[in-house]
Amino acid sequence: MSRHFLRGSSVRVLFGIVLLLLGLVQVSSFAQAEMRIQKVHAPRAGITAWLVEDHTVPLIAMRFAFKGGAAFEPAEKQGLSTFLAAMLDEGAGGLKSAEFQRRMEDLAMRMSFSAGMEFFTGSFTTLTRNRDAAFKLLALAVQKPRFDAEALERIRKQLIVSLRNQSEKPDHQAFMAFKKALFGDHPYARDTDGTEAGVKAITADDLRAWHKRVFTRDHLIVTVAGDIDAKTLARLLDETFAPLPAKSDLGAVPDPRVPEEGFVKVIRRPIPQTLIYVGHKGLLRSDPDFIPAYVVNHILGNGALSRLNKAVRQQRGLAYVVYSALFAWKKAGVFFAYAGTRNAKAAEALSIIRAEIARMAKEGPTEKELEDAKLYLTGSFPLRFDSTSKIADILMAFRKQDLGIDYVNRRNDLIRAVTIEDARRVAKRLLRPDRLKAILLGNPENVPNSADRKVGKNKASTQPARTTPPAPAAAAKGNVTPAR
């Protein structure tokens, strides 16, 4: 969960306006030519950052991530990572919470932390003129968080209220049920925000121990964009991260076992709309067929011209939002489709979604659909790099997916290389209509549960781990990795 507790501050509002204006005037160099990404080695920290140097705007954006998150937490302390994320700007070193916040405001800097399924991520933005002082404050938060009793109990109450509010939202309930259908008792089925019982059980000592285990240099990745050179960045990275422990003992997430059988599960709720999630196991991001699968999914359910949008929304008016998506964690990929529709039309909407998935699996896309998709996906890609912060964000997404420093300049060529034969072959491989697991939350008419299907009873693998919108927001929750 990203930290969004409001602290009404005119300084922060002003800084936000400044950042917005800077973002509006910035022109992405990537839109003009290939992006030049430097590898910057910080010798004492023993880490290598990716840097896109741009001195046109006096702004520096840095993203950093450690291995860690909900999938690694003790079962009885779920929410540990989110709790830690919420505490890191609540005082550090000799600065208590109010003093720390006041110092952030004085420097007009942004610092936030978030915990996902497999990564603990930090976001840091500063104006160039405040660079060194802002990095020092960041280093204090990273190295010496305080976990004072008053701040801890205040944050605990806020987290519990947030969990209770979230648990009452149908979108959240439906998405969590869908993850449970796929992953059973495996950690991937968890809510990255944790559980109320877990948050209540967490102590200051738990947070200190978790900070020590997660904030280590062996799994630290960093991306930076903006008004800073490689030599200066290396120095600041050493000052910020070198004092952290060298090694983590978190281990690895066990391999999940996703059931192959398809089924339908109805979760009855007295609401006027039925929320539909339907999907199955997908491809890992490292799979050579992932890019063709990404293109196929775009044709099937991504955007106004997709087959699902045409069949469900435009032609029949059954849903305002309908789409399909791919996402991947380190040990599992997922394909799913989503729609929200009236209870009386849920059976029809589900039938059409399944039929379109089956049609794509059987026939694949047409040549025109493929060419249109490739043109859109390659043409829209540079538009994602239109600000310093977006560059740092997207490079971090690429690093989390182990895509390589040259991926940003290879990505469009990979998409252009997808042939109609590739697309049709991968459509058959990716989409398995007989394995679709459908979760419907609401009060749908004429949609029975599959006979005696028990959803969510599949157990996580016990073998040793190898070392090797309404709904879009829910899907992104937990650092699941959408295709890029």
Secondary structure, 3 states (H helix, E strand, C coil): CCCCCCCCCHHHHHHHHHHHHHHHHCCCHHHCCCCCCEEEEECCCCEEEEEEECCCCCEEEEEEEEECCHHHCCHHHCCHHHHHHHHCCCEECCEEHHHHHHHHHHHCCEEEEEECCCEEEEEEEEEHHHHHHHHHHHHHHHHCECCCHHHHHHHHHHHHHHHHHHHCCHHHHHHHHHHHHHHCCCHHHCCCCCCHHHHHHCCHHHHHHHHHHHCCHHHCEEEEEECCCHHHHHHHHHHHHCCCCCCCCCCCCCCCCCCCCCEEEEEECCCCEEEEEEEEECCCCCCCCHHHHHHHHHHHHCCCCCHHHHHHHHCCCCCCCEEEEEEECCCCEEEEEEEEEEHHHHHHHHHHHHHHHHHHHHHCCCHHHHHHHHHHHHHHHHHHHCCHHHHHHHHHHHHHCCCCCCHHHHHHHHHHCCCHHHHHHHHHHHCCHHHCEEEEEECCCCCCCCCCCCCCCCCCCCCCCCCCCCHHHHHHCCCCEECC
